[in-house]
Amino acid sequence: MKRRSNWLWIIAAIMLGGCAFSQEETALKRDLDEMKSRLAYLEQRAASESQASQGQANMQADLDNLRVELQTVRGQLADQERQNAQLKEELTTQINNTKKTVERAPAPAPAKTVTKEEQPESTDAEDVYKQALARIRENGDYSGGRKALQGFVKTYPDNSLVPNALYWIGETYYAEKDYENAIVQFQKVLDKYPQHAKAAASLLKQALSFQTMGDSNSALVLYDKVVASYPTTSEAGVARQKASALRNK
């Protein structure tokens, strides 16, 4: 009887064990199905996010390109404005030169010069500079204006207008066709103030001086240097045109 009870207990354990295994298998299958569903969802979500990310990346690239194009246009506009200002300045000088020539026709009234007595006494550096520059640009008094600017540089060596004064001293030599002294004077600007706004103009005027004297090789070297050293300036645009014309001769 006891042996039979043992067999019944074993059979019951096997049956219960089988039920337990069946339930565990069902749970595993259910977990597997859930994992498959989650995997499919994650893959779909990953694909959607990848497409959105790609779209956003493309949009960002387009925006970056647009910003670069806008910056380029702004740079070109600034160059054009600087070039126009330079041309206007040169035109004004040429007009003043022509006016001076006309005034020196037979029996003209003496060209007005600003004498020491006529100069208003001023201790303000900017006024002294403006008065000297007016003698050059308005009266065509290159020699008197040059001396006044040289005195300004000596009296106010640390003034922020000194680079401009040195440049305009060179312009007086250039206007008088004294190209060798003009080249030497413009070099002072380049040596002392290579990053100043007048540096590019000084280098360009050196190149123009060499070309006018017939030294095309030196002029070409300096035109290329203007483009390389000051690529975003209006002077660089003029230098490119001059260099191209020399090379195409």
QUIMODA-V296126 format. One record per pair of residues at least 24 apart in sequence whose ideal C-beta (glycine too) atoms are under 10 Angstrom apart, sorted by the first residue. I is the first residue (numbers start at 1). J is the second residue. Records with the same first field share a line. If there is no record, write none. Layout:
BEGIN
I=J / J
END
This chain:
BEGIN
75=231 / 232
76=232 / 237
78=232 / 233 / 234
79=231 / 232 / 233 / 234 / 235 / 236 / 237
80=234 / 237
81=234
82=197 / 200 / 201 / 232 / 233 / 234 / 235 / 236 / 237
83=233 / 234 / 235 / 236 / 237 / 238
84=234
85=234
86=200 / 201 / 204 / 233 / 234 / 235 / 237 / 238
87=234 / 238
89=137 / 171 / 201
90=171
92=137 / 138
93=136 / 137 / 140 / 171 / 174 / 175
94=175
96=136 / 137 / 138 / 139 / 140 / 175
97=140 / 142 / 175
98=140
99=138 / 139 / 140
100=139 / 140 / 141 / 142 / 175
101=140
103=140
104=140
111=139 / 140 / 141
112=138 / 139 / 140 / 141
113=139 / 140 / 141 / 143 / 144 / 145
114=138 / 139 / 141 / 144 / 145 / 148
115=144
116=144
119=144 / 148
123=155
125=152 / 155 / 156 / 158 / 159 / 160 / 161 / 162
126=152 / 156 / 159 / 160 / 161
128=152 / 155 / 156 / 159 / 161 / 165
129=153 / 156 / 159 / 161 / 162 / 164 / 165 / 168
130=161
132=165 / 168 / 169
133=161 / 164 / 165 / 168 / 171
135=172
136=168 / 169 / 171 / 172 / 175
137=168 / 171
140=172 / 175
141=172
142=168 / 169 / 171 / 172 / 173 / 174 / 175 / 176 / 178
143=172 / 176
144=172
145=169 / 171 / 172 / 175
146=170 / 171 / 172 / 173 / 175 / 176 / 181 / 185
147=172
153=188
160=196
162=189 / 192 / 193 / 196
163=188 / 189 / 192 / 193 / 195 / 196 / 197 / 198 / 199 / 202
164=189 / 193 / 196 / 197 / 198
165=189 / 198
166=190 / 191 / 192 / 193 / 196 / 198 / 202
167=193 / 196 / 197 / 198 / 199 / 201 / 202 / 205
168=198
170=198 / 201 / 202 / 205 / 206 / 209
171=198 / 201 / 202 / 205
173=205 / 209
174=205 / 206 / 208 / 209 / 212
177=209 / 212 / 213
178=209
179=205 / 206 / 208 / 209 / 210 / 211 / 212 / 213 / 215
180=209 / 213
181=209
182=206 / 208 / 209 / 212
183=207 / 208 / 209 / 210 / 213 / 218 / 222
184=209
190=225 / 229
194=229 / 230
195=229 / 230
197=230 / 233
198=235
199=226 / 229 / 230 / 233 / 235
200=226 / 227 / 229 / 230 / 231 / 232 / 233 / 234 / 235 / 236 / 238 / 239
201=226 / 230 / 233 / 234 / 235 / 238
202=226 / 235
203=229 / 230 / 233 / 235 / 236 / 239
204=230 / 233 / 234 / 235 / 236 / 238 / 239 / 242
205=235
207=235 / 238 / 239 / 242 / 243 / 246
208=238 / 239 / 242
211=242 / 245 / 246
216=246 / 247 / 249
217=246
219=243 / 246
220=246 / 247
223=247
END
